[in-house]
Amino acid sequence: MSYSIDFRRKVIFTMEEEGLSIRETAKQFRIGSASVSRWINQI
């Protein structure tokens, strides 16, 4: 599944603002932690 750029930005923004770990962020948004990690590395 491909996620929109807006969704990816929202995930990363939330992670930074709330001080969440990759794992916590992935759980909150119900996505894989590998996806979150990959998005961070792309920025």
Backbone atoms as SQL, in Angstrom:
CREATE TABLE atoms (id INTEGER PRIMARY KEY, chain TEXT, resi INTEGER, resn TEXT, atom TEXT, x REAL, y REAL, z REAL);
INSERT INTO atoms VALUES
  (1, 'A', 1, 'MET', 'N', 0.847, -1.183, 0.000),
  (2, 'A', 1, 'MET', 'CA', 0.000, 0.000, 0.000),
  (3, 'A', 1, 'MET', 'C', 0.892, 1.245, 0.000),
  (4, 'A', 2, 'SER', 'N', 0.496, 2.208, -0.761),
  (5, 'A', 2, 'SER', 'CA', 1.245, 3.455, -0.842),
  (6, 'A', 2, 'SER', 'C', 0.486, 4.553, -0.082),
  (7, 'A', 3, 'TYR', 'N', 1.183, 5.214, 0.816),
  (8, 'A', 3, 'TYR', 'CA', 0.574, 6.279, 1.607),
  (9, 'A', 3, 'TYR', 'C', 0.854, 7.632, 0.981),
  (10, 'A', 4, 'SER', 'N', -0.090, 8.551, 1.141),
  (11, 'A', 4, 'SER', 'CA', 0.060, 9.880, 0.556),
  (12, 'A', 4, 'SER', 'C', 1.170, 10.653, 1.267),
  (13, 'A', 5, 'ILE', 'N', 1.695, 11.631, 0.572),
  (14, 'A', 5, 'ILE', 'CA', 2.734, 12.493, 1.143),
  (15, 'A', 5, 'ILE', 'C', 2.199, 13.222, 2.372),
  (16, 'A', 6, 'ASP', 'N', 0.952, 13.669, 2.308),
  (17, 'A', 6, 'ASP', 'CA', 0.353, 14.367, 3.452),
  (18, 'A', 6, 'ASP', 'C', 0.295, 13.476, 4.686),
  (19, 'A', 7, 'PHE', 'N', -0.075, 12.212, 4.491),
  (20, 'A', 7, 'PHE', 'CA', -0.135, 11.284, 5.611),
  (21, 'A', 7, 'PHE', 'C', 1.256, 11.054, 6.188),
  (22, 'A', 8, 'ARG', 'N', 2.232, 10.880, 5.319),
  (23, 'A', 8, 'ARG', 'CA', 3.611, 10.668, 5.773),
  (24, 'A', 8, 'ARG', 'C', 4.105, 11.854, 6.588),
  (25, 'A', 9, 'ARG', 'N', 3.809, 13.055, 6.120),
  (26, 'A', 9, 'ARG', 'CA', 4.219, 14.260, 6.846),
  (27, 'A', 9, 'ARG', 'C', 3.542, 14.330, 8.208),
  (28, 'A', 10, 'LYS', 'N', 2.255, 13.978, 8.246),
  (29, 'A', 10, 'LYS', 'CA', 1.506, 13.997, 9.505),
  (30, 'A', 10, 'LYS', 'C', 2.127, 13.023, 10.504),
  (31, 'A', 11, 'VAL', 'N', 2.497, 11.841, 10.044),
  (32, 'A', 11, 'VAL', 'CA', 3.113, 10.838, 10.909),
  (33, 'A', 11, 'VAL', 'C', 4.428, 11.355, 11.496),
  (34, 'A', 12, 'ILE', 'N', 5.298, 11.871, 10.629),
  (35, 'A', 12, 'ILE', 'CA', 6.602, 12.371, 11.083),
  (36, 'A', 12, 'ILE', 'C', 6.428, 13.569, 12.007),
  (37, 'A', 13, 'PHE', 'N', 5.531, 14.484, 11.651),
  (38, 'A', 13, 'PHE', 'CA', 5.278, 15.664, 12.485),
  (39, 'A', 13, 'PHE', 'C', 4.794, 15.244, 13.869),
  (40, 'A', 14, 'THR', 'N', 3.849, 14.312, 13.927),
  (41, 'A', 14, 'THR', 'CA', 3.316, 13.837, 15.205),
  (42, 'A', 14, 'THR', 'C', 4.410, 13.186, 16.034),
  (43, 'A', 15, 'MET', 'N', 5.232, 12.402, 15.380),
  (44, 'A', 15, 'MET', 'CA', 6.334, 11.732, 16.074),
  (45, 'A', 15, 'MET', 'C', 7.266, 12.742, 16.733),
  (46, 'A', 16, 'GLU', 'N', 7.622, 13.778, 15.992),
  (47, 'A', 16, 'GLU', 'CA', 8.528, 14.798, 16.517),
  (48, 'A', 16, 'GLU', 'C', 7.865, 15.639, 17.607),
  (49, 'A', 17, 'GLU', 'N', 6.637, 16.043, 17.385),
  (50, 'A', 17, 'GLU', 'CA', 5.941, 16.907, 18.339),
  (51, 'A', 17, 'GLU', 'C', 5.670, 16.207, 19.670),
  (52, 'A', 18, 'GLU', 'N', 5.318, 14.925, 19.608),
  (53, 'A', 18, 'GLU', 'CA', 4.966, 14.198, 20.826),
  (54, 'A', 18, 'GLU', 'C', 6.143, 13.433, 21.419),
  (55, 'A', 19, 'GLY', 'N', 7.283, 13.465, 20.730),
  (56, 'A', 19, 'GLY', 'CA', 8.464, 12.787, 21.237),
  (57, 'A', 19, 'GLY', 'C', 8.321, 11.272, 21.276),
  (58, 'A', 20, 'LEU', 'N', 7.609, 10.732, 20.303),
  (59, 'A', 20, 'LEU', 'CA', 7.363, 9.294, 20.256),
  (60, 'A', 20, 'LEU', 'C', 8.509, 8.553, 19.575),
  (61, 'A', 21, 'SER', 'N', 8.643, 7.295, 19.911),
  (62, 'A', 21, 'SER', 'CA', 9.601, 6.445, 19.217),
  (63, 'A', 21, 'SER', 'C', 8.973, 5.990, 17.894),
  (64, 'A', 22, 'ILE', 'N', 9.792, 5.405, 17.049),
  (65, 'A', 22, 'ILE', 'CA', 9.278, 4.885, 15.774),
  (66, 'A', 22, 'ILE', 'C', 8.203, 3.845, 16.042),
  (67, 'A', 23, 'ARG', 'N', 8.478, 2.988, 16.986),
  (68, 'A', 23, 'ARG', 'CA', 7.536, 1.916, 17.302),
  (69, 'A', 23, 'ARG', 'C', 6.206, 2.455, 17.838),
  (70, 'A', 24, 'GLU', 'N', 6.286, 3.431, 18.737),
  (71, 'A', 24, 'GLU', 'CA', 5.071, 4.041, 19.298),
  (72, 'A', 24, 'GLU', 'C', 4.268, 4.755, 18.212),
  (73, 'A', 25, 'THR', 'N', 4.963, 5.434, 17.330),
  (74, 'A', 25, 'THR', 'CA', 4.302, 6.148, 16.237),
  (75, 'A', 25, 'THR', 'C', 3.595, 5.169, 15.313),
  (76, 'A', 26, 'ALA', 'N', 4.274, 4.111, 14.960),
  (77, 'A', 26, 'ALA', 'CA', 3.693, 3.100, 14.078),
  (78, 'A', 26, 'ALA', 'C', 2.440, 2.492, 14.704),
  (79, 'A', 27, 'LYS', 'N', 2.508, 2.220, 15.985),
  (80, 'A', 27, 'LYS', 'CA', 1.352, 1.642, 16.679),
  (81, 'A', 27, 'LYS', 'C', 0.176, 2.612, 16.696),
  (82, 'A', 28, 'GLN', 'N', 0.467, 3.885, 16.941),
  (83, 'A', 28, 'GLN', 'CA', -0.588, 4.903, 17.002),
  (84, 'A', 28, 'GLN', 'C', -1.319, 5.037, 15.660),
  (85, 'A', 29, 'PHE', 'N', -0.566, 4.972, 14.566),
  (86, 'A', 29, 'PHE', 'CA', -1.159, 5.145, 13.243),
  (87, 'A', 29, 'PHE', 'C', -1.509, 3.819, 12.566),
  (88, 'A', 30, 'ARG', 'N', -1.236, 2.723, 13.262),
  (89, 'A', 30, 'ARG', 'CA', -1.527, 1.377, 12.745),
  (90, 'A', 30, 'ARG', 'C', -0.848, 1.108, 11.407),
  (91, 'A', 31, 'ILE', 'N', 0.442, 1.401, 11.384),
  (92, 'A', 31, 'ILE', 'CA', 1.265, 1.125, 10.203),
  (93, 'A', 31, 'ILE', 'C', 2.533, 0.413, 10.668),
  (94, 'A', 32, 'GLY', 'N', 3.310, -0.083, 9.744),
  (95, 'A', 32, 'GLY', 'CA', 4.531, -0.785, 10.093),
  (96, 'A', 32, 'GLY', 'C', 5.637, 0.165, 10.530),
  (97, 'A', 33, 'SER', 'N', 6.406, -0.275, 11.505),
  (98, 'A', 33, 'SER', 'CA', 7.512, 0.563, 11.972),
  (99, 'A', 33, 'SER', 'C', 8.574, 0.731, 10.890),
  (100, 'A', 34, 'ALA', 'N', 8.698, -0.242, 9.993),
  (101, 'A', 34, 'ALA', 'CA', 9.659, -0.122, 8.886),
  (102, 'A', 34, 'ALA', 'C', 9.272, 1.037, 7.967),
  (103, 'A', 35, 'SER', 'N', 7.988, 1.249, 7.777),
  (104, 'A', 35, 'SER', 'CA', 7.525, 2.366, 6.942),
  (105, 'A', 35, 'SER', 'C', 7.922, 3.693, 7.570),
  (106, 'A', 36, 'VAL', 'N', 7.683, 3.825, 8.860),
  (107, 'A', 36, 'VAL', 'CA', 8.030, 5.066, 9.560),
  (108, 'A', 36, 'VAL', 'C', 9.532, 5.310, 9.466),
  (109, 'A', 37, 'SER', 'N', 10.304, 4.287, 9.706),
  (110, 'A', 37, 'SER', 'CA', 11.754, 4.388, 9.638),
  (111, 'A', 37, 'SER', 'C', 12.215, 4.816, 8.243),
  (112, 'A', 38, 'ARG', 'N', 11.633, 4.233, 7.237),
  (113, 'A', 38, 'ARG', 'CA', 11.986, 4.555, 5.851),
  (114, 'A', 38, 'ARG', 'C', 11.645, 6.009, 5.532),
  (115, 'A', 39, 'TRP', 'N', 10.496, 6.475, 5.983),
  (116, 'A', 39, 'TRP', 'CA', 10.091, 7.857, 5.722),
  (117, 'A', 39, 'TRP', 'C', 11.048, 8.834, 6.392),
  (118, 'A', 40, 'ILE', 'N', 11.497, 8.522, 7.585),
  (119, 'A', 40, 'ILE', 'CA', 12.446, 9.385, 8.292),
  (120, 'A', 40, 'ILE', 'C', 13.749, 9.464, 7.495),
  (121, 'A', 41, 'ASN', 'N', 14.210, 8.341, 7.010),
  (122, 'A', 41, 'ASN', 'CA', 15.465, 8.315, 6.263),
  (123, 'A', 41, 'ASN', 'C', 15.365, 9.022, 4.914),
  (124, 'A', 42, 'GLN', 'N', 14.175, 9.133, 4.365),
  (125, 'A', 42, 'GLN', 'CA', 13.991, 9.816, 3.089),
  (126, 'A', 42, 'GLN', 'C', 14.031, 11.325, 3.233),
  (127, 'A', 43, 'ILE', 'N', 13.806, 11.806, 4.428),
  (128, 'A', 43, 'ILE', 'CA', 13.778, 13.259, 4.649),
  (129, 'A', 43, 'ILE', 'C', 15.187, 13.791, 4.759);
